[in-house]
Amino acid sequence: MNARDEAEAAFLAAALEERLGALPPPDLSRAILRASRRPGGLRSSGAGASAEAAAVPPRRSALLAAVVLLGGIAVVGGVAIAPRDGVGTAVAAPQEPKPEKAAGPMDAAAHFPLALGNRWEYQEVIGDATRSVEVTVTARVAVDGVVISQLTTIGDGDPTFAFWSADARGVRHHASDSWTIDPMFNACKVEGLVLPSPIGAEAEWTWQTLPPQHFPKGVGGGRRKTPDPIEGKATLLGVGEQVRVGEQTFSCVHVRTDTELPAGSCVEHLYFARGVGIVRRTSKTGEGPETCRELVKFTPAMPRPDRDHVLATALGDAGKTCTWIELPAADDTAWVLRSEFALEPRQDGVRFHRLFGDRIAAFDPASLADFQALAHDEDFGPRMEGLFPQRMTVGLARLCARLRAAQLGQRFDRDNGMSVEIGLGGTKTTLPVSFVAEDGSRTAHEIVVRTRNAVPVAVLFDGR
């Protein structure tokens, strides 16, 4: 039996044991790794994981102190967001593609489920300090044909955001050309292959990541100049490895990553359990303390209902005339909103409906109460606090622009610059916009959104 036959036999044994047996898959690490490393055996190359996948240590907002020193509201003209072209409002937004077949036992994606709303609760120990950490999938957006999941981590500091994908290519961490405290994904074509698929096809592989994303001194933000990527090495150390976490024992895939960071050598161990995700993660950089994060509870989200079916159930035949409003991946709105919006044409104008989970509610862009209900459902308080609350207010302003343009029978074409004010507990966005009518004529408008404690207190269109 040659090396490839031996590896395939190991894979088949794992599949049969998991599918037919009551016991977890056996530890096939030695057989798989031996076959992978033999001359002429399975290939051993690849690209991409990330040092940013390491546990995020607790920290406090540097900008908050800066804002306090400035005494109230700091005005940041066009901070973090550059004007970009708008997208037509009444365009049906495609739903995520459904998998063609059930994931096999050795599919990497099955070991990191990234459904919208999935939540992991961890206990994290850094030296002598212990804290609780919650990680939630808070957005899923198609970017250049790849569905990118936004993972929001909430501990005892500012929320932090990381971006992952899990598909037929494997599990990948995607570096963002923004700060870890920024909820918006800015693609920079640097991605880290954390777990190749099928598991065992690679014994060792190289990957790329970006240096740590330190926030600049003073008040500012937004896109940074993309630094040169760092190349590291990942090694598959175990398959079917038994890992006890709390009162549970998981059969895990064990991956080690090695990265040379400015702060020193970073060694990270990740343990993936099928159907659950990361159950343990340890990391140590240079002479710093080890960070160990262990799973306390995994709560999978309920399957998302078909949005057209929910709309038809709520509206009857009127649901057939509706179109879904597209929120482009290059816009803040796509990364801060989980709600979806449908436009219903009527003889007296248009009406909007907001889908959240399995609920449909009427939405009036002239109603402050409807924006406040949106903020409550979106749980903006814990998700958007910290250094980038402007993403929320800009996102709401752009949403208002799309809906208002549709009311006028026009389309939101583009921003004409903006200003953002960030204060203690509140933000204000002033968004000049351009609408285009069917005959090509343009009209200029202004949208102002003010929030207090992550709740809109004013949403104004041309001062009303």
Order of alpha helices (4+ residues) and beta strands (2+ residues): alpha-alpha-alpha-beta-beta-beta-beta-beta-beta-beta-beta-beta-beta-beta-beta-beta-alpha-beta-alpha-beta-beta-beta-alpha-alpha-alpha-beta-beta-beta-beta-beta
